[in-house]
Amino acid sequence: SVLHAPADALHAMGEAARATVLAHYTTHAMQQATLSVYDELLGTHLHKNEPAPFQDQSVAG
């Protein structure tokens, strides 16, 4: 069973799982998937018109 695997194998599996989650389950990825559904249903191209990423313009001090 996986629970009896060597520690280095468990670590590698954990790192691979983390990389998968970070690549596929980000807020941006979920937003793009949602826009793709709207595009398919409405015949639009919303996911191609995404705004630039948010940049914090606040002044520290």
mmJSON file of the N, C-alpha and C atoms, coordinates in Angstrom:
{"data_MODEL":{"atom_site":{
"group_PDB":["ATOM","ATOM","ATOM","ATOM","ATOM","ATOM","ATOM","ATOM","ATOM","ATOM","ATOM","ATOM","ATOM","ATOM","ATOM","ATOM","ATOM","ATOM","ATOM","ATOM","ATOM","ATOM","ATOM","ATOM","ATOM","ATOM","ATOM","ATOM","ATOM","ATOM","ATOM","ATOM","ATOM","ATOM","ATOM","ATOM","ATOM","ATOM","ATOM","ATOM","ATOM","ATOM","ATOM","ATOM","ATOM","ATOM","ATOM","ATOM","ATOM","ATOM","ATOM","ATOM","ATOM","ATOM","ATOM","ATOM","ATOM","ATOM","ATOM","ATOM","ATOM","ATOM","ATOM","ATOM","ATOM","ATOM","ATOM","ATOM","ATOM","ATOM","ATOM","ATOM","ATOM","ATOM","ATOM","ATOM","ATOM","ATOM","ATOM","ATOM","ATOM","ATOM","ATOM","ATOM","ATOM","ATOM","ATOM","ATOM","ATOM","ATOM","ATOM","ATOM","ATOM","ATOM","ATOM","ATOM","ATOM","ATOM","ATOM","ATOM","ATOM","ATOM","ATOM","ATOM","ATOM","ATOM","ATOM","ATOM","ATOM","ATOM","ATOM","ATOM","ATOM","ATOM","ATOM","ATOM","ATOM","ATOM","ATOM","ATOM","ATOM","ATOM","ATOM","ATOM","ATOM","ATOM","ATOM","ATOM","ATOM","ATOM","ATOM","ATOM","ATOM","ATOM","ATOM","ATOM","ATOM","ATOM","ATOM","ATOM","ATOM","ATOM","ATOM","ATOM","ATOM","ATOM","ATOM","ATOM","ATOM","ATOM","ATOM","ATOM","ATOM","ATOM","ATOM","ATOM","ATOM","ATOM","ATOM","ATOM","ATOM","ATOM","ATOM","ATOM","ATOM","ATOM","ATOM","ATOM","ATOM","ATOM","ATOM","ATOM","ATOM","ATOM","ATOM","ATOM","ATOM","ATOM","ATOM","ATOM","ATOM","ATOM","ATOM"],
"id":[1,2,3,4,5,6,7,8,9,10,11,12,13,14,15,16,17,18,19,20,21,22,23,24,25,26,27,28,29,30,31,32,33,34,35,36,37,38,39,40,41,42,43,44,45,46,47,48,49,50,51,52,53,54,55,56,57,58,59,60,61,62,63,64,65,66,67,68,69,70,71,72,73,74,75,76,77,78,79,80,81,82,83,84,85,86,87,88,89,90,91,92,93,94,95,96,97,98,99,100,101,102,103,104,105,106,107,108,109,110,111,112,113,114,115,116,117,118,119,120,121,122,123,124,125,126,127,128,129,130,131,132,133,134,135,136,137,138,139,140,141,142,143,144,145,146,147,148,149,150,151,152,153,154,155,156,157,158,159,160,161,162,163,164,165,166,167,168,169,170,171,172,173,174,175,176,177,178,179,180,181,182,183],
"type_symbol":["N","C","C","N","C","C","N","C","C","N","C","C","N","C","C","N","C","C","N","C","C","N","C","C","N","C","C","N","C","C","N","C","C","N","C","C","N","C","C","N","C","C","N","C","C","N","C","C","N","C","C","N","C","C","N","C","C","N","C","C","N","C","C","N","C","C","N","C","C","N","C","C","N","C","C","N","C","C","N","C","C","N","C","C","N","C","C","N","C","C","N","C","C","N","C","C","N","C","C","N","C","C","N","C","C","N","C","C","N","C","C","N","C","C","N","C","C","N","C","C","N","C","C","N","C","C","N","C","C","N","C","C","N","C","C","N","C","C","N","C","C","N","C","C","N","C","C","N","C","C","N","C","C","N","C","C","N","C","C","N","C","C","N","C","C","N","C","C","N","C","C","N","C","C","N","C","C","N","C","C","N","C","C"],
"label_atom_id":["N","CA","C","N","CA","C","N","CA","C","N","CA","C","N","CA","C","N","CA","C","N","CA","C","N","CA","C","N","CA","C","N","CA","C","N","CA","C","N","CA","C","N","CA","C","N","CA","C","N","CA","C","N","CA","C","N","CA","C","N","CA","C","N","CA","C","N","CA","C","N","CA","C","N","CA","C","N","CA","C","N","CA","C","N","CA","C","N","CA","C","N","CA","C","N","CA","C","N","CA","C","N","CA","C","N","CA","C","N","CA","C","N","CA","C","N","CA","C","N","CA","C","N","CA","C","N","CA","C","N","CA","C","N","CA","C","N","CA","C","N","CA","C","N","CA","C","N","CA","C","N","CA","C","N","CA","C","N","CA","C","N","CA","C","N","CA","C","N","CA","C","N","CA","C","N","CA","C","N","CA","C","N","CA","C","N","CA","C","N","CA","C","N","CA","C","N","CA","C","N","CA","C","N","CA","C","N","CA","C","N","CA","C"],
"label_alt_id":[null,null,null,null,null,null,null,null,null,null,null,null,null,null,null,null,null,null,null,null,null,null,null,null,null,null,null,null,null,null,null,null,null,null,null,null,null,null,null,null,null,null,null,null,null,null,null,null,null,null,null,null,null,null,null,null,null,null,null,null,null,null,null,null,null,null,null,null,null,null,null,null,null,null,null,null,null,null,null,null,null,null,null,null,null,null,null,null,null,null,null,null,null,null,null,null,null,null,null,null,null,null,null,null,null,null,null,null,null,null,null,null,null,null,null,null,null,null,null,null,null,null,null,null,null,null,null,null,null,null,null,null,null,null,null,null,null,null,null,null,null,null,null,null,null,null,null,null,null,null,null,null,null,null,null,null,null,null,null,null,null,null,null,null,null,null,null,null,null,null,null,null,null,null,null,null,null,null,null,null,null,null,null],
"label_comp_id":["SER","SER","SER","VAL","VAL","VAL","LEU","LEU","LEU","HIS","HIS","HIS","ALA","ALA","ALA","PRO","PRO","PRO","ALA","ALA","ALA","ASP","ASP","ASP","ALA","ALA","ALA","LEU","LEU","LEU","HIS","HIS","HIS","ALA","ALA","ALA","MET","MET","MET","GLY","GLY","GLY","GLU","GLU","GLU","ALA","ALA","ALA","ALA","ALA","ALA","ARG","ARG","ARG","ALA","ALA","ALA","THR","THR","THR","VAL","VAL","VAL","LEU","LEU","LEU","ALA","ALA","ALA","HIS","HIS","HIS","TYR","TYR","TYR","THR","THR","THR","THR","THR","THR","HIS","HIS","HIS","ALA","ALA","ALA","MET","MET","MET","GLN","GLN","GLN","GLN","GLN","GLN","ALA","ALA","ALA","THR","THR","THR","LEU","LEU","LEU","SER","SER","SER","VAL","VAL","VAL","TYR","TYR","TYR","ASP","ASP","ASP","GLU","GLU","GLU","LEU","LEU","LEU","LEU","LEU","LEU","GLY","GLY","GLY","THR","THR","THR","HIS","HIS","HIS","LEU","LEU","LEU","HIS","HIS","HIS","LYS","LYS","LYS","ASN","ASN","ASN","GLU","GLU","GLU","PRO","PRO","PRO","ALA","ALA","ALA","PRO","PRO","PRO","PHE","PHE","PHE","GLN","GLN","GLN","ASP","ASP","ASP","GLN","GLN","GLN","SER","SER","SER","VAL","VAL","VAL","ALA","ALA","ALA","GLY","GLY","GLY"],
"label_asym_id":["A","A","A","A","A","A","A","A","A","A","A","A","A","A","A","A","A","A","A","A","A","A","A","A","A","A","A","A","A","A","A","A","A","A","A","A","A","A","A","A","A","A","A","A","A","A","A","A","A","A","A","A","A","A","A","A","A","A","A","A","A","A","A","A","A","A","A","A","A","A","A","A","A","A","A","A","A","A","A","A","A","A","A","A","A","A","A","A","A","A","A","A","A","A","A","A","A","A","A","A","A","A","A","A","A","A","A","A","A","A","A","A","A","A","A","A","A","A","A","A","A","A","A","A","A","A","A","A","A","A","A","A","A","A","A","A","A","A","A","A","A","A","A","A","A","A","A","A","A","A","A","A","A","A","A","A","A","A","A","A","A","A","A","A","A","A","A","A","A","A","A","A","A","A","A","A","A","A","A","A","A","A","A"],
"label_entity_id":["1","1","1","1","1","1","1","1","1","1","1","1","1","1","1","1","1","1","1","1","1","1","1","1","1","1","1","1","1","1","1","1","1","1","1","1","1","1","1","1","1","1","1","1","1","1","1","1","1","1","1","1","1","1","1","1","1","1","1","1","1","1","1","1","1","1","1","1","1","1","1","1","1","1","1","1","1","1","1","1","1","1","1","1","1","1","1","1","1","1","1","1","1","1","1","1","1","1","1","1","1","1","1","1","1","1","1","1","1","1","1","1","1","1","1","1","1","1","1","1","1","1","1","1","1","1","1","1","1","1","1","1","1","1","1","1","1","1","1","1","1","1","1","1","1","1","1","1","1","1","1","1","1","1","1","1","1","1","1","1","1","1","1","1","1","1","1","1","1","1","1","1","1","1","1","1","1","1","1","1","1","1","1"],
"label_seq_id":[1,1,1,2,2,2,3,3,3,4,4,4,5,5,5,6,6,6,7,7,7,8,8,8,9,9,9,10,10,10,11,11,11,12,12,12,13,13,13,14,14,14,15,15,15,16,16,16,17,17,17,18,18,18,19,19,19,20,20,20,21,21,21,22,22,22,23,23,23,24,24,24,25,25,25,26,26,26,27,27,27,28,28,28,29,29,29,30,30,30,31,31,31,32,32,32,33,33,33,34,34,34,35,35,35,36,36,36,37,37,37,38,38,38,39,39,39,40,40,40,41,41,41,42,42,42,43,43,43,44,44,44,45,45,45,46,46,46,47,47,47,48,48,48,49,49,49,50,50,50,51,51,51,52,52,52,53,53,53,54,54,54,55,55,55,56,56,56,57,57,57,58,58,58,59,59,59,60,60,60,61,61,61],
"pdbx_PDB_ins_code":[null,null,null,null,null,null,null,null,null,null,null,null,null,null,null,null,null,null,null,null,null,null,null,null,null,null,null,null,null,null,null,null,null,null,null,null,null,null,null,null,null,null,null,null,null,null,null,null,null,null,null,null,null,null,null,null,null,null,null,null,null,null,null,null,null,null,null,null,null,null,null,null,null,null,null,null,null,null,null,null,null,null,null,null,null,null,null,null,null,null,null,null,null,null,null,null,null,null,null,null,null,null,null,null,null,null,null,null,null,null,null,null,null,null,null,null,null,null,null,null,null,null,null,null,null,null,null,null,null,null,null,null,null,null,null,null,null,null,null,null,null,null,null,null,null,null,null,null,null,null,null,null,null,null,null,null,null,null,null,null,null,null,null,null,null,null,null,null,null,null,null,null,null,null,null,null,null,null,null,null,null,null,null],
"Cartn_x":[0.838,0.0,0.88,0.286,1.014,1.564,0.843,1.281,2.58,2.922,4.149,5.281,5.089,6.121,7.249,8.434,9.56,9.263,9.875,9.632,9.913,10.985,11.296,10.235,9.65,8.569,7.319,7.02,5.865,6.059,7.27,7.567,7.39,7.884,7.755,6.289,5.496,4.059,3.382,3.757,3.187,3.533,4.784,5.209,4.479,4.307,3.587,2.127,1.519,0.123,-0.008,0.93,0.897,1.032,1.948,2.14,0.874,0.199,-1.047,-2.112,-2.254,-3.257,-2.938,-1.685,-1.315,-1.511,-1.35,-1.491,-2.94,-3.785,-5.134,-6.263,-6.003,-7.079,-6.866,-6.223,-6.063,-7.358,-7.496,-8.663,-8.715,-7.577,-7.53,-7.965,-7.496,-7.881,-9.377,-9.944,-11.388,-12.172,-11.669,-12.337,-12.324,-11.194,-11.089,-11.999,-12.092,-12.984,-14.438,-14.803,-16.168,-16.452,-15.505,-15.69,-15.775,-15.044,-15.116,-16.502,-17.131,-18.5,-19.44,-19.308,-20.145,-19.909,-18.639,-18.327,-19.039,-18.992,-19.628,-21.137,-21.744,-23.198,-23.676,-22.898,-23.328,-22.702,-21.727,-21.039,-20.158,-19.592,-18.733,-17.283,-16.428,-15.007,-14.55,-15.287,-14.998,-13.62,-13.213,-11.938,-10.747,-10.942,-9.854,-9.771,-10.756,-10.807,-10.54,-9.715,-9.492,-8.66,-8.951,-8.192,-6.795,-5.946,-4.606,-4.712,-3.741,-3.776,-3.813,-4.483,-4.607,-3.242,-2.981,-1.76,-2.162,-1.623,-1.94,-1.311,-2.142,-1.67,-1.656,-1.89,-1.922,-0.531,-0.514,0.743,1.034,2.186,2.584,3.058,2.765,3.322,2.408],
"Cartn_y":[-1.184,0.0,1.243,2.354,3.619,4.006,3.703,4.082,3.404,2.31,1.588,1.91,2.887,3.278,3.996,3.993,4.709,6.204,6.842,8.264,9.128,8.84,9.66,9.522,8.342,8.148,8.906,8.876,9.619,11.116,11.584,13.006,13.396,12.574,12.855,12.881,11.949,11.939,13.198,13.61,14.824,16.055,16.151,17.289,17.303,16.143,16.062,16.467,16.029,16.391,17.889,18.463,19.906,20.688,20.276,20.955,20.886,19.75,19.596,20.547,20.63,21.521,22.969,23.374,24.76,25.112,24.144,24.403,24.415,23.61,23.418,23.95,24.302,24.701,26.084,26.956,28.338,29.096,30.235,31.078,31.436,31.779,32.149,30.99,29.791,28.625,28.371,28.509,28.3,29.387,30.629,31.712,31.436,31.002,30.712,29.557,28.549,27.423,27.882,28.758,29.288,30.11,30.977,31.778,30.9,29.812,28.892,28.273,27.967,27.438,28.493,29.743,30.82,30.983,30.944,31.067,29.999,28.782,27.681,27.881,28.296,28.454,29.674,30.762,32.017,32.274,31.461,31.691,32.92,33.219,34.393,33.952,34.933,34.666,35.439,35.3,36.049,35.736,34.484,34.116,34.736,35.229,35.877,37.367,37.905,39.329,39.602,38.785,38.964,40.217,40.936,42.143,41.787,42.784,42.585,42.183,41.431,41.03,42.24,42.098,43.173,43.536,44.829,45.305,46.259,46.039,46.877,48.246,49.263,50.62,51.442,50.797,51.536,52.043,53.144,53.76,53.356,52.79,52.402,53.639,53.665,54.774,55.216],
"Cartn_z":[0.0,0.0,0.0,-0.351,-0.423,0.946,1.989,3.333,3.739,3.086,3.414,2.445,1.584,0.626,1.361,0.781,1.395,1.509,2.481,2.745,1.526,0.787,-0.381,-1.473,-1.608,-2.58,-2.149,-0.855,-0.342,-0.538,-0.296,-0.483,-1.953,-2.858,-4.289,-4.715,-4.193,-4.519,-3.989,-2.794,-2.218,-3.029,-3.461,-4.279,-5.618,-6.223,-7.5,-7.325,-6.243,-5.975,-5.75,-5.007,-4.745,-6.049,-6.91,-8.189,-9.044,-9.026,-9.78,-9.263,-7.953,-7.357,-7.689,-7.549,-7.838,-9.306,-10.189,-11.62,-12.086,-11.464,-12.0,-11.13,-9.907,-9.011,-8.421,-9.167,-8.737,-9.014,-8.412,-8.678,-10.163,-10.726,-12.139,-13.032,-12.74,-13.545,-13.452,-12.264,-12.107,-12.836,-12.799,-13.526,-15.026,-15.538,-16.966,-17.367,-16.523,-16.813,-16.844,-15.916,-15.881,-17.132,-17.51,-18.715,-19.963,-19.986,-21.125,-21.255,-20.125,-20.154,-20.716,-20.232,-20.766,-22.268,-22.673,-24.098,-24.919,-24.434,-25.161,-25.242,-24.134,-24.102,-24.88,-24.819,-25.434,-26.805,-27.17,-28.435,-28.395,-27.24,-27.076,-26.896,-26.623,-26.383,-25.147,-24.06,-22.842,-22.276,-22.338,-21.727,-22.449,-23.66,-24.397,-24.083,-23.381,-23.068,-21.6,-20.976,-19.55,-19.296,-18.218,-17.888,-17.392,-17.343,-16.796,-15.334,-14.847,-13.435,-12.519,-11.389,-10.412,-9.866,-9.792,-9.159,-8.058,-6.872,-5.725,-5.927,-6.038,-6.257,-4.972,-3.834,-2.574,-2.228,-1.517,-1.112,0.319,0.532,1.889,2.631,3.906,4.655,5.655],
"occupancy":[1.0,1.0,1.0,1.0,1.0,1.0,1.0,1.0,1.0,1.0,1.0,1.0,1.0,1.0,1.0,1.0,1.0,1.0,1.0,1.0,1.0,1.0,1.0,1.0,1.0,1.0,1.0,1.0,1.0,1.0,1.0,1.0,1.0,1.0,1.0,1.0,1.0,1.0,1.0,1.0,1.0,1.0,1.0,1.0,1.0,1.0,1.0,1.0,1.0,1.0,1.0,1.0,1.0,1.0,1.0,1.0,1.0,1.0,1.0,1.0,1.0,1.0,1.0,1.0,1.0,1.0,1.0,1.0,1.0,1.0,1.0,1.0,1.0,1.0,1.0,1.0,1.0,1.0,1.0,1.0,1.0,1.0,1.0,1.0,1.0,1.0,1.0,1.0,1.0,1.0,1.0,1.0,1.0,1.0,1.0,1.0,1.0,1.0,1.0,1.0,1.0,1.0,1.0,1.0,1.0,1.0,1.0,1.0,1.0,1.0,1.0,1.0,1.0,1.0,1.0,1.0,1.0,1.0,1.0,1.0,1.0,1.0,1.0,1.0,1.0,1.0,1.0,1.0,1.0,1.0,1.0,1.0,1.0,1.0,1.0,1.0,1.0,1.0,1.0,1.0,1.0,1.0,1.0,1.0,1.0,1.0,1.0,1.0,1.0,1.0,1.0,1.0,1.0,1.0,1.0,1.0,1.0,1.0,1.0,1.0,1.0,1.0,1.0,1.0,1.0,1.0,1.0,1.0,1.0,1.0,1.0,1.0,1.0,1.0,1.0,1.0,1.0,1.0,1.0,1.0,1.0,1.0,1.0],
"B_iso_or_equiv":[0.0,0.0,0.0,0.0,0.0,0.0,0.0,0.0,0.0,0.0,0.0,0.0,0.0,0.0,0.0,0.0,0.0,0.0,0.0,0.0,0.0,0.0,0.0,0.0,0.0,0.0,0.0,0.0,0.0,0.0,0.0,0.0,0.0,0.0,0.0,0.0,0.0,0.0,0.0,0.0,0.0,0.0,0.0,0.0,0.0,0.0,0.0,0.0,0.0,0.0,0.0,0.0,0.0,0.0,0.0,0.0,0.0,0.0,0.0,0.0,0.0,0.0,0.0,0.0,0.0,0.0,0.0,0.0,0.0,0.0,0.0,0.0,0.0,0.0,0.0,0.0,0.0,0.0,0.0,0.0,0.0,0.0,0.0,0.0,0.0,0.0,0.0,0.0,0.0,0.0,0.0,0.0,0.0,0.0,0.0,0.0,0.0,0.0,0.0,0.0,0.0,0.0,0.0,0.0,0.0,0.0,0.0,0.0,0.0,0.0,0.0,0.0,0.0,0.0,0.0,0.0,0.0,0.0,0.0,0.0,0.0,0.0,0.0,0.0,0.0,0.0,0.0,0.0,0.0,0.0,0.0,0.0,0.0,0.0,0.0,0.0,0.0,0.0,0.0,0.0,0.0,0.0,0.0,0.0,0.0,0.0,0.0,0.0,0.0,0.0,0.0,0.0,0.0,0.0,0.0,0.0,0.0,0.0,0.0,0.0,0.0,0.0,0.0,0.0,0.0,0.0,0.0,0.0,0.0,0.0,0.0,0.0,0.0,0.0,0.0,0.0,0.0,0.0,0.0,0.0,0.0,0.0,0.0],
"pdbx_formal_charge":[null,null,null,null,null,null,null,null,null,null,null,null,null,null,null,null,null,null,null,null,null,null,null,null,null,null,null,null,null,null,null,null,null,null,null,null,null,null,null,null,null,null,null,null,null,null,null,null,null,null,null,null,null,null,null,null,null,null,null,null,null,null,null,null,null,null,null,null,null,null,null,null,null,null,null,null,null,null,null,null,null,null,null,null,null,null,null,null,null,null,null,null,null,null,null,null,null,null,null,null,null,null,null,null,null,null,null,null,null,null,null,null,null,null,null,null,null,null,null,null,null,null,null,null,null,null,null,null,null,null,null,null,null,null,null,null,null,null,null,null,null,null,null,null,null,null,null,null,null,null,null,null,null,null,null,null,null,null,null,null,null,null,null,null,null,null,null,null,null,null,null,null,null,null,null,null,null,null,null,null,null,null,null],
"auth_seq_id":[1,1,1,2,2,2,3,3,3,4,4,4,5,5,5,6,6,6,7,7,7,8,8,8,9,9,9,10,10,10,11,11,11,12,12,12,13,13,13,14,14,14,15,15,15,16,16,16,17,17,17,18,18,18,19,19,19,20,20,20,21,21,21,22,22,22,23,23,23,24,24,24,25,25,25,26,26,26,27,27,27,28,28,28,29,29,29,30,30,30,31,31,31,32,32,32,33,33,33,34,34,34,35,35,35,36,36,36,37,37,37,38,38,38,39,39,39,40,40,40,41,41,41,42,42,42,43,43,43,44,44,44,45,45,45,46,46,46,47,47,47,48,48,48,49,49,49,50,50,50,51,51,51,52,52,52,53,53,53,54,54,54,55,55,55,56,56,56,57,57,57,58,58,58,59,59,59,60,60,60,61,61,61],
"auth_comp_id":["SER","SER","SER","VAL","VAL","VAL","LEU","LEU","LEU","HIS","HIS","HIS","ALA","ALA","ALA","PRO","PRO","PRO","ALA","ALA","ALA","ASP","ASP","ASP","ALA","ALA","ALA","LEU","LEU","LEU","HIS","HIS","HIS","ALA","ALA","ALA","MET","MET","MET","GLY","GLY","GLY","GLU","GLU","GLU","ALA","ALA","ALA","ALA","ALA","ALA","ARG","ARG","ARG","ALA","ALA","ALA","THR","THR","THR","VAL","VAL","VAL","LEU","LEU","LEU","ALA","ALA","ALA","HIS","HIS","HIS","TYR","TYR","TYR","THR","THR","THR","THR","THR","THR","HIS","HIS","HIS","ALA","ALA","ALA","MET","MET","MET","GLN","GLN","GLN","GLN","GLN","GLN","ALA","ALA","ALA","THR","THR","THR","LEU","LEU","LEU","SER","SER","SER","VAL","VAL","VAL","TYR","TYR","TYR","ASP","ASP","ASP","GLU","GLU","GLU","LEU","LEU","LEU","LEU","LEU","LEU","GLY","GLY","GLY","THR","THR","THR","HIS","HIS","HIS","LEU","LEU","LEU","HIS","HIS","HIS","LYS","LYS","LYS","ASN","ASN","ASN","GLU","GLU","GLU","PRO","PRO","PRO","ALA","ALA","ALA","PRO","PRO","PRO","PHE","PHE","PHE","GLN","GLN","GLN","ASP","ASP","ASP","GLN","GLN","GLN","SER","SER","SER","VAL","VAL","VAL","ALA","ALA","ALA","GLY","GLY","GLY"],
"auth_asym_id":["A","A","A","A","A","A","A","A","A","A","A","A","A","A","A","A","A","A","A","A","A","A","A","A","A","A","A","A","A","A","A","A","A","A","A","A","A","A","A","A","A","A","A","A","A","A","A","A","A","A","A","A","A","A","A","A","A","A","A","A","A","A","A","A","A","A","A","A","A","A","A","A","A","A","A","A","A","A","A","A","A","A","A","A","A","A","A","A","A","A","A","A","A","A","A","A","A","A","A","A","A","A","A","A","A","A","A","A","A","A","A","A","A","A","A","A","A","A","A","A","A","A","A","A","A","A","A","A","A","A","A","A","A","A","A","A","A","A","A","A","A","A","A","A","A","A","A","A","A","A","A","A","A","A","A","A","A","A","A","A","A","A","A","A","A","A","A","A","A","A","A","A","A","A","A","A","A","A","A","A","A","A","A"],
"auth_atom_id":["N","CA","C","N","CA","C","N","CA","C","N","CA","C","N","CA","C","N","CA","C","N","CA","C","N","CA","C","N","CA","C","N","CA","C","N","CA","C","N","CA","C","N","CA","C","N","CA","C","N","CA","C","N","CA","C","N","CA","C","N","CA","C","N","CA","C","N","CA","C","N","CA","C","N","CA","C","N","CA","C","N","CA","C","N","CA","C","N","CA","C","N","CA","C","N","CA","C","N","CA","C","N","CA","C","N","CA","C","N","CA","C","N","CA","C","N","CA","C","N","CA","C","N","CA","C","N","CA","C","N","CA","C","N","CA","C","N","CA","C","N","CA","C","N","CA","C","N","CA","C","N","CA","C","N","CA","C","N","CA","C","N","CA","C","N","CA","C","N","CA","C","N","CA","C","N","CA","C","N","CA","C","N","CA","C","N","CA","C","N","CA","C","N","CA","C","N","CA","C","N","CA","C","N","CA","C","N","CA","C","N","CA","C"],
"pdbx_PDB_model_num":[1,1,1,1,1,1,1,1,1,1,1,1,1,1,1,1,1,1,1,1,1,1,1,1,1,1,1,1,1,1,1,1,1,1,1,1,1,1,1,1,1,1,1,1,1,1,1,1,1,1,1,1,1,1,1,1,1,1,1,1,1,1,1,1,1,1,1,1,1,1,1,1,1,1,1,1,1,1,1,1,1,1,1,1,1,1,1,1,1,1,1,1,1,1,1,1,1,1,1,1,1,1,1,1,1,1,1,1,1,1,1,1,1,1,1,1,1,1,1,1,1,1,1,1,1,1,1,1,1,1,1,1,1,1,1,1,1,1,1,1,1,1,1,1,1,1,1,1,1,1,1,1,1,1,1,1,1,1,1,1,1,1,1,1,1,1,1,1,1,1,1,1,1,1,1,1,1,1,1,1,1,1,1]
}}}
